[in-house]
């Protein structure tokens, strides 16, 4: 994977600018929590995620990644790419993320780049970092308010 693909760490601008976001987490994760201006366009379905998670637990990362590539290839991969590219066409100022800004968003970002040449930014730290940022900002603001 290219280490030169863009990452975003300025979370304030994402929220102030109502930046459109692609959430690459599985639908079950999206349903448990998501941000405004976010669309669920997962790299994996819930069942694919479950299979890959079990493989990771039993056989390790390398085999889990290989299984992921096996499950999401050909027409399935192309359909997901087409969906991401349509979103990007309509939202060129957006970004994408997964749970921790790790494998799923990196793979999605890389596939988008390979298919289109578009260096679509990835959120550094993913959903977890965005959520932590909002919690910290809320605490900071609340601490400035005097009763």
Helices and strands as residue ranges (DSSP letters): E 7-8, H 11-16, E 21-23, H 27-32, E 38-40, H 46-59, H 61-71, H 74-90, E 95-97, H 103-116, E 122-123, H 126-144
